[in-house]
Amino acid sequence: METTVTKTGTEDKTWGGGNQPLKVSYGKMMMWFFILSDALTFSGFLAAYGFSRFKFIDSWPIADEVFNHFPFLHGVDAPMYYVALMTFILIFSSVTMVIAVDAGHHMKQKKVILYMFLTIIGGAIFVGSQAWEWKNFIKGEYGAVETKGGQILQFVDTEGHRVGLKEIAIVESHAYRAQHEEKNGVWYEKEATLPTYTIDEIRAGFAKNKDLLIRTQILTKEGEKTILSREESIKRLNADAIGIVEGANLVHNEYGTPLFANFFFFITGFHGFHVFSGVIINIIIFINVILGTYERRKNYEMVEKVGLYWHFVDLVWVFVFTFFYLV
């Protein structure tokens, strides 16, 4: 039953917004609803990350040491350079999308084609770069040892520079190493791969090299990891170390607490899925633009709607970049 009010003999409707609230089409309004709900989802994830980091603030990995790789520059310490480049490419793709939407408003098909193509290329480069970043994070670079309590011990020289396990281990070629099998495992799970080195090989190499020290994942007041003395290093390695950690996964992390890796994989993976989905959607709209679909409709609103999604994805990355890499 419709609610009405009577004024000076005429009947006016209480709802006067018509069928287009805020003068926005149904499709565009639904896109805004989706963006709002997705923004709340990302906010929850980042809030959980913030709380967890605050809880382990004294042992959280240092981003400059984790993300210090650059393509084709192996061994060069380039902290955050590649991540900054990825961010610039994604933001630039947002600029090209703005230009594409504006060209659509002016019914300039060729301009829409050009700038949507640049947007797609930028998104594809970002997704590929994120996959490369994941590969390096999973593979690791130096390796570390893990203690009984789950702490990570890394190796440095007397000047504080990281030293890899391959530079320390004294490999016993005749030693037999059995892989953990499903039939004799406590949890009946098969071990994926054997570590490259054993803990005994690392202990032997460490004892022989007098210039090696151990640093823990605990941070000092200056924000640097604690480096133990030679005596403390030997004691800690012999008494507490139980296994080798190479790279990062959901269980072990050579850079520090596994919780960091869990959040990194989940949040950046969730965002990467959004970017990948955006690239696919952009390709579909791009093909329709080439075919003249929106020219015949006399409007490019579909380009504007996918543009809203693309800007949202770019904005979310600014927060992810800030939380994981800058703060």
N, C-alpha and C positions, 0 to 999 in steps of 0.2 A: 504494500500500500504506500503510495507516494505522499510524502509530507509536503504540505503547502502552507503559505501564509497569505492573508488577504490584505491588500493595501489600496485604499481609495477606489474600491470597486473593481480592481484588477487583481488577477491571481499570478503571483511570482513564485518560481521554484526556489527552494532553499539552496539546492546545488546548481550553481550557475557556471560551472567549469566546462560544460559540454562534454564531448567524448574525447577531448585531448587536454587533460590537465597540464598546466604549465606550457601549453602550446607545443607539446612534444608528442611525437607519434608513439604508438604502442610498442613498436620494436625498439625504439631508442629508450623508452622508459624501462622496458624489461632488461636492456643492457645495463642501465644504471642500477637496477635492483641486483643483478648478478655481481656487478663490481662492488657494491656495498657489502654483500654477503661474503665475497671472496676477500675483501679487505679485512673483515672481522676474523676470517680464518687465519690469514697471515699474521694479524696482530696477536692472536693467541699463540701461534708458534714462536714468534719473536719474543713475546713476553715470557714464555717458558724457557727460552734460551737465556734471556736476561737473568731470570731467577737462578737458573742452574749455574751460570757463570759467576754470579755474586756469591753463591754458596761455595764454589771452589776457586775463588778469586786468587788465592795464593799459589795455585798450581795449574792455572789455565795456560794452554799453549800460547806462545807469542806469534802473532800472525806474520810478522816480518820474517820469521824463521821458517814458517810452514810454506808460505806462498812466495817463494823467492826464485822461481824458475822462469825462463823465457825461451821460446822456441828457437832452436838452432844455436843457442848459446849455452851449451852444457858446461856446468862447472862455474858459470859466472853468477855471482850473487847479485840478483836484481829484485830486491824485495818490493812486492806490490806493483811492479812496472806493468806486467802483463794483465793483471786484474784491472789496473787503471785504464789500459788500452781497451779491454773488453767493455768497460763501463762507458768509455767515450763512444765506442762504436754503437752501443745500444741506444745511448741518448741521441746520437746523430740520426739513427734510424727513426727516432720519434720526431725529429725535425722534418725529415723527408715525408713522413706520414702527414704532418700538418700541412705541408705544401700540396700533397696529393689531395687532401680533403678540400682545401681552398680552391684548387683547380677544378674539382668536381662541382663546387658551388657555381663556378663560372662556366661549366659545361665545356671544359677543355680536355678532351679525351686523351690526346697525345701526352699532355703534361701529367695527367693522372697515371698513365701507363709508365712513364719514365720514373716518377718518384715512388710509385708502389714497387717497382722493380728494385730500386735502391733500398727501400725498406726491407724487402724480402732478403736481399743479399746481406744486409746488416744483421738481421735476425739469424740467418743461417750461420754467419761467421761467429756470432755470439754463442750459439748452441754448440758449434764445433769446438770453440775455445773452452767452454765449460767442460766438455767431455775430455779435452786434453788436460785440464786442471785436475779433474777427477783421477785420470790415469796416473799423474805424478803423485797425487796424494795417496793413492792406493799402493803404488809401487814403493814409495819412500825413496830416500837418498842415502842416508848414513846408517840407519839401523840403530837399535838400542837393545838393552836387556831389561827384563821385567822382574820385579821382586816378588816375594811371597805375598805382600800386601797389595800388589797391583801397581806399585810405583814404577815409574820409568827412569832408568839410569842411562844417560848419554855420555859419550866419550869426547874429551877435548884435549888439546895439547896445552903446554904451559902458558901459551898466550891467549887461551880461551877459544881457539878455533875448533870447529867440529872435526872429528875424525871418524871415518867410516869403519864398519866392522871388517871389511875386506882388507883394511890397512893394519888391522890388529891381529886377526886370527892366525894361529899357527895350525894349519890343516894337517890332520893325521890321515894320510891317504889309505892306510891299512885298516882304519877303524870301521867297524860295521855299524850301520845305523838302520834300525827297523822302523818302518812307518806304522803309525797307529792304525789298526784295522777295526772295522765295525764289529767283528765277532768277539774281540777281547777288550772293547772299550767300555768304560764305566757307563757312558750314556748311549752306547751302541751307535756311535757316529764315527764315520771314517775321517781321518785326518786329511785335509785337502792336499797340502804339500809339506815336505820336510823343510825346515829352515836351512838356509845355506850353510850355516855354521852351528856347531854345538857350543854350549856354555863352557865346556872344558877347553875348547880351542880358543875361546875369547879370554878365559882366565890365564891360559898359558902365554898368550901373546901380550896381555896386559902386564903380567909379571916381568916379562923380558924387556919391555919398553919402559924405561924409567921416566920418559917425558910425558906420559899419559896420566890424565886425571879423570875423575868422574864428576859430572854435574847432575844434580837432581832436578825434578820438575817443580820444586818449591821455589817461589820467587822471593827475592830480597826486597827491601824497602825501595830500592832504586828500580825495581821492575825487571831485574835480571835474574837468571836462574842461578841457584846456589852451587858453587864449585867446591868440592871437598878437597882436603889435603891428600897427599899421596898415601899416607897411612890410613886415613879414613876411607879412601877409595878402595884400597886393597881389602880392607875389612868388610866393607859393604858388598863388594863384588863376591867375595868368598862365602859370606854368611847368608846374604839375602837373595842373590840373583838365582832365578830358577829357570829362565827361558829366554829365547831370542825373539825379538820383535822386529819385523821388517815391513815398513809401510803402515797403512792404517786400514782397519775394517770396523765392523760393528762390535768386535770383541776386544781387539788390541789396537793400540795406537802408539807408534814410536815417538810421536811429538808430545804426548802427555796423556791426560785422562781420555778414555774411550768415549765419554759423554760428548766431548767436542766433535769427534768423528760422527757420532750418531746424529747430532743436530746438523752438522755440515751436510751429510748425505741427504737427510730428509728435507731440510728447508731449501737448499740450493737445487736439489733434485725436483722438488715440487715446483719451484719457480722455473727451472729449466723445462719442465713439462708444459708450463703455461706458454713459455716463449716458443717452444716447438709447435704447440697447438696454434699459436698465433701465426706462425710462418705458414702452416698448412692452410689456415683460413684465408690468409692474405693471398696465397697462390690461387685459391678458388675464386676469390673476388677479382684478382688480377686477370684471370682468364675471361671472366665475364665482362670486364672492362674492354679487353681486346675484342671480344665478340660483339661489342656494342649494346649489350643488354641494358645498361643504364642510360645510354643515349636514347634508346627507344622509350624508356620509362620517363624520360625528361627530368630525371633527378639521380643523384649519386649518394642517396642517404645510406645505402649499404656500406659504401666506403667510409662514411662518417661513423657508422656504428662499429665497424671493425677497428677504426682509428681510436675510438674511445677505449676499447679493450687493449690496444697496443700501448697507449699512453699509460694505462693502469699498470701493465706489466713492467714498463720502464720505471715508473714511480716506485713500485715495490722493490725493484732491484736497488734503488738508491738506499732504501732502509736495510736491505740484506747486506749490501756492500758496507754500510756504516757499522752494522752490528758485528759482522764477522771479520772484516778486514781493517777497519780504522780504529774502533774503540778498544 
